[in-house]
């Protein structure tokens, strides 16, 4: 008996979103490992998850989201506290996966799950280390171009000729990669000339290129300016909180001097731009794509 996806979804509309939520939570658990180990150049496969005291974490204490709640954020073996970030990353990834499935066709949703997973990992690595590893910039860009050719619907190609759709989608991805990274590179070079110091890391340049491979050049442009808005609001709110209370806000972006030393928020301090770009890219991919594309179409007609 052949499986009828549409009929099954109509009979059990909750099944696939719930399955993607659970799968996303498991992927989020793996992303926690990637976020911790990748910047240290450690294997993300072996050894298995273990506590800071060195004891392996048993499988029933490593269930995404639930184990942290049941254990009240502490290790069973030694009582050591586990950061709230662990269940947060798992829950965030789970929600993003479910949103992708509810928002897109299955093929595009799976591409979106991969894309958003990389955004999550890049965000927290950049927050911790002020770097975005090449796997989430150059590697993600290459994967975006390949997936665009294999899944033309990722860039809105829906005709009956797969070859034509594949070529058009691949070209859109390449445009997004080149234009996105090019725009950021020119902004970085201009800012560096005016400020006489490095204003943006090369990782941000290639990161926007990777985003463009999945979102097209319009999405890359939206990400650059949307990320600037997100960053400005985040910076101002955190700075005002610090000035008003004398304490650094828990959710304030990390900041450091050009020499890499911790520094208070303020003009001249270096803050990671990757998380702002990732938030803007996720908003474009899940929410604003149609509105932004419509705006660009109207804008092009005007000229």
N, C-alpha and C positions, 0 to 999 in steps of 0.2 A: 504494500500500500504506500503510495507516494505521500510525502509530507507536504501539506498545503500551509505555507507560512501565513497567508492572509486569513485563512479560515481559523487557524490556531490562535492567531493574535486577536481576532474578533471574539473568540470564545473565552480566551484567558488574557485580557489586555494588560494585566499586571505582571505576567510571567517574565517577559523579556526585560522590561525596565528593572524588575527586582533582580533578575539574573545578572544584568550589567552592573547594578549597584554592588552586589556581592563580589563580582569579579573585580570591579574597580577598587573595592576595599582591599582585596588581596594584592592587586597591583600596587596600591598605595603602600602596603606593608613592604613590598620589594623596593619601592622608591625610597623609603626611609633608609634601607641598606645602601642604596646607590648614593643618596645624599651624604651619608656619613663616610662611606669607604672610597668613593671615586676620587675625591680631591686628595686623598692620602695614597692613591695609586695602589689600593688593596683590591683583591678579588671580591666581586660582588656575589660570587657563587659559594666559595668556601673560605673559611669555615662557616658553619651554620650560625644562626643568631645566638648570641651569648650575652650574658650580663656583664657589667663593668667589672664585677669581681672575678670574672673568668669562667663562671659556671654556664654550661649550655642552657638555653631556654627551652623547656619542654613544649611540645606541640600544643598542648591544651592551655599553655600560658602565652601562646603566640597567635591567638585568634584575633584577626584585625578588629579594632575598636572595642570589642566585647571584653577581651582579656584585660585591657587597661582599666576598664570600668570595674570589672569584678575584683581586680587586685588593688583598686583605688590608687593606681599610678605608682605602685611599688613592686619591686622584684620579690618573688616568693622566696628565693634562696637567701637573700641577705637584707631585704627591706630597703634597698637603695631606691631612691625616687627616679621614675622615668618621666622624661619631659612630656608635657601636654602636646608637643608638636607631633609625636608619633600618632596618636589617634586623630589629630587634626588633619594630617596629611592623608591618612587612610579615608577619613570621612569626606574630605574635599575631593579626592580622586573618585570615590564612589559616586558622589553627587554629579561630578562632571561626566562620568561615563553614562549614568542614567539620563542626564540631560541630552547627551549626544544621541542616544537611542530614541528618545522622544522627539528630537528635533529633526533628524535626518533619516534617509534610507539606510538599511543595514550596512552596505558597503562604505558609504560616506561616514557613517557613525563610527565604524571600526577605525577608519583613517583618523577621524577626529579624536578617538580615544588615545591613539598613539601620539598624536600631536600635542594634546593637552597634558598627557603624562610627562612628556619632555619639558613642557612649560613649567609644570610643577617642580620637577627635579631641578631645572636650571634656576628657578626662583630661589629655592632654599639654599642651593650651593652658593649662589651669588650673595645672598644675605650673610652666609657664614664666612665666605672666603674672598669676596670681591672678585670672583672669576666665574666665567661660564665655560666649562670644558668643551673642547672641539666636537665631541660627540653630539652635543646639543646645538651646535652652530653649523659647522661644515657638514657633519654627518647627517643632521636633521634636514638640512637643505637638499642634500643629494637624495635622501629618502623621499622627500616631498616631491621632487621632480619625477622620480620613478613611479610613485603612487599616483601622481596626476595622470601619467600615461596609462596606467592599469585601471584606474577608476576615474574616467572622465567627468563623472557627475560631481567630483570634488570641486570642480570649477564650473559647474552648471551646464555641462555639455550633455544633451539628452536626445540627440537625433538617432536615427536607426543605423547609421554608418559608424561602427566602432572605431575603425581606423582613422576616420576624419575627426571624430570626437577626441580620440586619444592624442592626435597630433595637436589639435587646438588646445587641449587641456595642458599638454606638456609645454607648449609655447607660453601659455599663461603663467605656468609655474616658473619657467625660466625668466620671463619678464619680471615677475614678482621678486625673484631672487636677486637679479641684477639691479633693478631699479631700487628695490628696498635697501640693499646694502650700499648702493651708490648715493642715495639721498642722505643716509646717515653718515657716510664717509665725508661728504662735502660739508655737512653740518659740523662734524668733528674737526675737520681741517680749518674751517672758518673760525670756529670758537677758539681753537688752539692759537690761531694767528692773532686774534683780538685779545685773548687773555694771556698770551705768552706762556701757556702751560697746557698740559694735556687735559682736555675737557671730557673725553669719552674714550673708553677702551676699545681696542679692535674687536674684542669679543662681542660688544654691543652691535658693531657693524655687521658681522657675520650672522649674529642672532636675528637681526631684522631681515636679513636675506633669507634665512631659513623660514621665518614667519611668512615672507612673501611667497615662498614656494608652495605653501599651503593655502594662503589667503589671497594671492594675486597682488599686483602692485598697488591697487587701491587699498587693500587691507594692510600692506606694509606702510603706506603713507599714513593711514588712520592710526596705526600702532605707534608710529613715531610721535605724532602730535597728541594722540590720546594718552600715551605713556607720559608725555611732558605734563599734561593736565593732572593725571593721577599722582605723579611725583610731586608736583607743586602743592596740591592739596595735602598730601601725606606729610610733606616737609613742613608746611605752615602750621598745620594742626599740632604736629609733634613739637615744633619749636615754641609755639605759644604755650603748650602744656608745660614744657621745661622751664620757660620763663615765669609762668604763673605759680608753679609748685616747687621749683628748685630741684625737681627730680626728673629723670629721663623717663619718657613714656615707655611702657612695656612693648608697645607695637611700633615704636619709633624706628626708622631705618638706621642701620649702623653707619657711622661716619668716622673718617680717619683723615690724617694729614697726608699730603703728597708723599711723605716718607713712610707711610704705612702705620703710623702711630694713632691710637684712639684719640678722637677729638670731639668736642661738643658740636652740636648742630649749628651751622652758621655759614655765611658766605665764605667760599674757599675750601670748605670741607668736602672730601670725596664721599659720595654715597653711591650704592649700587643702583644702576639704571635698569638692569635686567628684570627685576621684579615688576617695575612699572610697565615695561614693554610687554611682559608676559600677561599681566592683567588686561591691558588694552587689547592684546591679540586674542585672548580668550573671549572678551566681550564682543569683539568683531565677529569671531567665528560662530559664536552661539546666538548672538542677539542682533547685532547691528549690520550684518552683511548686506541685506537687501536694501536697507535705508541708505547706506553709504554708496552702494553701486548706483542707486537711483539718483542720488545727489550728483555723482560724477557724470552720469549721463546728461542730466539737465545742465550742468556746468559746461560740458563740451558743446551742447547745442547753442549755448549763448555765444560761443566763440567759433 
